[in-house]
Amino acid sequence: MTAADAATGILADLDAGRVRAAHPDPEAPGGWRVDASVQQAILGLFANRETRTWDLGGAMQFRDRVGLPIKDLIESPEALAALAAGKPWRIVPGGSSVRAGVYLAPGVTIIPPSFINVGAWVGEGTMVDSHALVGSCAQIGARVHLSAGVQVGGVLEPPGRRPVIVEDEVFVGAQAALLEGVLVQRGAVIAAGVILTGTSRLYDLVRERVVAGTLEEPLVVPAGAVVVPGVRSVSGEFAAAHGLALSASVIVKYRDERTDARVALEEALR
C-alpha cells in the first residue's frame, strides 16, 4: 500500500465512523480509551507538505496540504446515508469549514462560521453554533449544544494523549473553552465563559470537594454538573491589601428539571 492509499484509507474510515481517536470503554480510565494509532495516522497526513487549491466557485477557494482535503458534505456515502435516514446534516451557508476525516452523525447542524478539524467525531443531533471550533480528534456526543464562540481544543501529539471529550446531552455556553483533554461527562452544563484545562480544579459546592486534573489524568467534569465561573481568594498580605482573587470554576448544582428547561434547544433550530 502506498502512502497515498494509506492516507485515503484513514480519512475514509474516520469519515464513516469506522475508527475513532477515542471510544467509550468502561474498563479504561474515565470510561474512554484513546487509539494512538489513529492519532499517529493523522499526523502522517501532515508529513506531506505539498499543497493544492480547491476551487468551489465564487469566493470559495481554499489552499491546503494535499493530505487534508475538505469533507464531501453532499455526495459522500455518509452524507447520502444521513439523507436517506431522514436526518440530513444542516451546514448553514456562510463560511464554515469541515475537513475530511471528520465524522458527522445524522442530524448535525453547523452554524457559520465554524471549523471542525480532522479526526473529530460529532454525534447525532448536535448543534455547532457560530464561531465555534472543534479541534482535531475531539469527541462530541449526541444532542450536544456548543454555543456561539465555544472553543474545543484539539490534540494529535504525543499520540496516546486523550483528546477533549464531551459526552451526550451536554450544554456548553457561549465563549466557553474546553482544552487539554478535559472530559465532560453526560448531561453536564458548562456556563458561558467557563475555561477548563486538563489541570484545572473544580470546586464542588454540592458535594464539598475539589475535583482536579493532572497532565497524566486530565480533568473529568462529573455527569450532570452545572459549572459556572467564580473566584477564589489569594492568600498573603499583598493579595489581601489589593483585594486580589483568582478565577475559579464552581459546581453550583447538579442538573434537574429546571436546568433542563433553561438549556433546552428548540427542535426547530436543529
Number of C-alpha atoms within 10 A of each C-alpha: 5 7 11 12 9 14 18 16 14 20 26 20 17 24 28 19 19 10 19 27 28 25 16 13 12 10 9 11 10 16 12 16 19 20 17 19 13 22 25 16 18 25 15 14 21 13 10 14 11 10 12 14 12 13 11 9 7 6 7 9 10 13 11 14 15 18 21 21 20 18 18 14 17 12 9 13 14 22 21 16 15 18 15 11 11 11 17 21 24 15 18 13 10 11 12 17 18 22 21 24 32 27 28 28 25 25 22 23 23 26 21 19 19 22 20 29 22 29 33 30 31 26 21 21 23 26 24 29 20 21 20 26 23 27 23 25 29 30 26 27 22 22 22 25 26 29 22 22 21 27 21 26 22 26 21 23 13 11 18 18 22 29 29 30 28 28 22 21 22 26 27 27 21 22 18 23 22 24 25 22 27 26 28 28 22 20 23 23 28 28 19 20 17 22 20 25 20 23 20 20 19 22 20 20 12 12 11 9 11 13 17 16 20 12 12 11 17 23 26 22 25 19 19 21 24 22 24 20 17 15 12 13 13 13 10 9 9 10 12 12 8 8 10 14 14 9 12 18 22 23 26 17 17 18 15 12 7 8 14 14 9 8 14 10 15 7 7 5 7 17
